[in-house]
Amino acid sequence: MSRFTPDFQTGLLDLMRWRRDVRRFRTDPVDEAVLQDCLDTFLLAPSVGLSEPWRVVRVQSAPARTAALNNFRAANATALAGYDGEKAQAYSQLKLTGMTEAPVQLAVFCDEETEKGSGLGANSMPEMRRYSVVSAITHFWLTAHARGLGVGWVSILDPVQLSQELEIAENWRLVAYLCVGWPEQESDTPELERAGWESRRMALPVEER
């Protein structure tokens, strides 16, 4: 018997259903205590070998944010060049980052050489450390949304260049660049679906072997 009530279970599904990749933010500041509550959920996430390999960098200074934004713009131009015709036109109309508006920006890294966990579970599959970081990001994302905050994951970046620009340790690898703030609006439909870029599957295909 589950310790969680049916109302809680329904609310959890609603939270996941309404969690969106936000790209349109208000510029209002985020209360530091609320942000810290969300960040603290990293410590609740599972990690391979209990290695806790996540490393969070708050990108706050004007030079650091400018470098990150310019990095995105260059990567985005390269991505656009990879499309042609109607797809290129559609891509050019998409808003793919909230970096110019989001009051909080976080670069989340994986420490590929952490000694914590003594390599348990990661010797044969070292990528498990990065998967652990993604798990922690999911905890953060859902908690932020429950507090009314929006989170946007910027993946159109040159991770090596960004790490150099932010003077990150050589053994850290970028997993996510997150924009955080109060969303302009809420929707249970992904923005890319609303823009006609792609549609969402309504059923999960499961194969058997």
C-alpha positions in Angstrom: 0.0 0.0 0.0 1.4 3.4 -1.0 2.0 5.9 1.7 1.0 8.6 -0.7 -2.7 9.5 -1.1 -4.5 9.4 -4.4 -4.7 13.2 -4.4 -0.9 13.4 -4.0 -0.4 10.9 -6.8 -2.7 13.0 -9.1 -1.0 16.2 -8.1 2.4 14.7 -8.9 1.2 13.7 -12.4 -0.2 17.3 -12.9 3.2 18.7 -11.8 5.0 16.6 -14.5 2.3 17.3 -17.1 2.6 21.1 -16.6 6.4 21.1 -16.3 7.6 22.9 -19.5 10.9 24.0 -21.0 10.4 27.8 -20.4 12.0 30.3 -22.8 9.9 33.4 -22.1 10.6 34.9 -18.7 9.7 37.9 -16.7 12.7 39.8 -15.5 11.5 40.0 -11.9 14.1 38.8 -9.4 13.8 35.4 -7.8 13.9 35.2 -4.0 17.1 33.7 -2.8 15.5 31.5 -0.2 13.2 30.0 -2.9 16.1 29.4 -5.2 18.1 27.8 -2.5 15.2 25.5 -1.5 15.1 24.3 -5.2 18.9 23.9 -5.3 18.9 21.8 -2.1 16.9 19.1 -3.9 20.1 18.2 -5.8 21.1 16.6 -2.5 18.0 14.3 -2.6 18.8 12.9 -6.1 20.2 9.4 -6.6 23.7 9.1 -8.0 25.8 6.2 -9.2 27.9 4.9 -6.3 26.6 7.9 -4.2 29.2 9.9 -6.1 27.1 13.1 -6.2 29.1 14.4 -9.2 27.0 17.5 -9.9 28.7 20.9 -9.8 26.6 24.0 -10.1 28.0 27.4 -11.2 25.8 30.5 -11.0 26.5 32.6 -14.1 25.9 36.1 -12.7 28.5 38.6 -13.8 27.9 40.7 -17.0 31.0 39.3 -18.7 30.1 35.7 -18.0 26.5 36.2 -19.2 27.7 37.9 -22.3 30.1 35.1 -23.1 27.3 32.5 -22.6 24.9 34.5 -24.8 27.4 35.0 -27.6 28.2 31.3 -27.4 24.5 30.5 -27.9 24.2 32.9 -30.8 27.2 31.4 -32.6 26.0 27.8 -32.0 22.4 28.8 -33.1 23.7 30.3 -36.4 25.5 27.0 -37.1 22.4 25.0 -36.3 20.3 27.2 -38.5 22.7 26.6 -41.4 22.0 22.9 -41.1 18.4 23.3 -42.2 17.0 24.5 -45.5 13.7 25.4 -47.0 10.6 25.5 -44.8 12.4 23.9 -41.9 15.0 26.6 -41.9 12.3 29.2 -42.0 10.5 27.5 -39.1 13.7 27.2 -37.1 14.5 30.9 -37.5 11.2 31.8 -35.9 11.7 29.7 -32.8 12.6 31.3 -29.5 15.2 28.9 -28.2 16.6 30.6 -25.1 15.6 32.9 -22.3 19.1 34.0 -21.6 18.4 37.7 -22.2 15.6 37.8 -19.7 16.1 35.1 -17.1 17.2 36.6 -13.8 19.0 33.3 -12.7 21.3 31.3 -14.9 23.0 28.1 -13.8 25.7 26.1 -15.6 25.5 22.5 -14.3 28.6 20.3 -14.7 29.6 16.7 -14.0 32.8 16.1 -12.2 34.1 13.2 -14.3 37.0 12.4 -11.9 35.3 12.7 -8.6 36.7 10.4 -5.9 33.4 10.3 -4.1 31.8 6.9 -4.6 35.1 5.2 -5.4 34.1 4.5 -8.9 31.3 2.1 -7.9 29.0 1.6 -10.9 30.9 4.0 -13.1 34.0 2.0 -14.1 32.1 0.1 -16.8 29.7 2.9 -17.6 31.3 6.2 -16.7 28.4 8.1 -18.4 26.3 7.1 -15.4 27.8 10.1 -13.6 26.3 12.4 -16.1 23.0 10.5 -15.9 23.1 11.2 -12.2 23.5 14.9 -12.8 20.4 14.8 -15.1 18.5 13.1 -12.4 19.4 15.9 -9.9 18.4 18.5 -12.5 15.0 16.8 -12.8 14.6 17.1 -9.0 15.5 20.8 -9.2 13.2 21.4 -12.2 10.1 19.8 -10.7 10.6 21.6 -7.4 11.1 24.9 -9.1 7.9 24.4 -11.1 6.0 23.6 -7.9 7.2 27.0 -6.5 5.9 28.7 -9.7 9.3 29.1 -11.3 10.1 28.3 -14.9 13.3 26.5 -16.1 14.7 26.4 -19.6 17.5 24.1 -20.6 19.8 25.7 -23.3 21.5 23.0 -25.3 22.5 25.0 -28.3 26.0 25.8 -27.0 29.6 24.9 -27.5 30.3 23.2 -24.2 34.1 23.2 -24.4 34.3 26.9 -25.3 31.8 27.8 -22.5 33.8 25.9 -19.9 36.9 27.7 -21.0 35.2 31.1 -20.8 33.8 30.4 -17.4 37.3 29.0 -16.3 35.9 25.7 -15.2 38.0 22.8 -14.0 39.3 20.6 -16.8 37.6 17.4 -15.4 34.2 19.1 -15.3 31.9 18.5 -18.3 28.9 20.7 -19.0 25.6 18.9 -18.7 23.1 21.7 -18.7 22.8 25.5 -19.0 19.6 26.4 -17.1 17.7 29.7 -17.3 15.5 30.2 -14.2 12.8 32.8 -13.5 9.1 33.6 -13.4 7.5 32.5 -16.7 5.4 34.9 -18.8 2.7 32.3 -19.1 2.0 28.6 -18.3 0.9 25.9 -20.7 0.6 22.2 -20.6 1.6 22.0 -24.2 5.4 22.2 -25.2 6.2 25.4 -27.0 7.8 23.5 -29.9 4.5 21.7 -30.4 2.5 25.0 -30.3 4.9 26.4 -32.9 4.3 23.3 -35.2 7.9 22.1 -35.0 7.1 18.6 -33.7 4.2 16.7 -32.1 4.3 14.8 -28.9 3.8 11.0 -28.7 0.6 10.0 -27.0 1.8 6.4 -26.3 5.1 4.9 -25.3 6.4 2.2 -27.6 7.9 -0.7 -25.6 9.8 -3.5 -27.2 10.2 -7.0 -25.9 13.2 -9.3 -26.4 
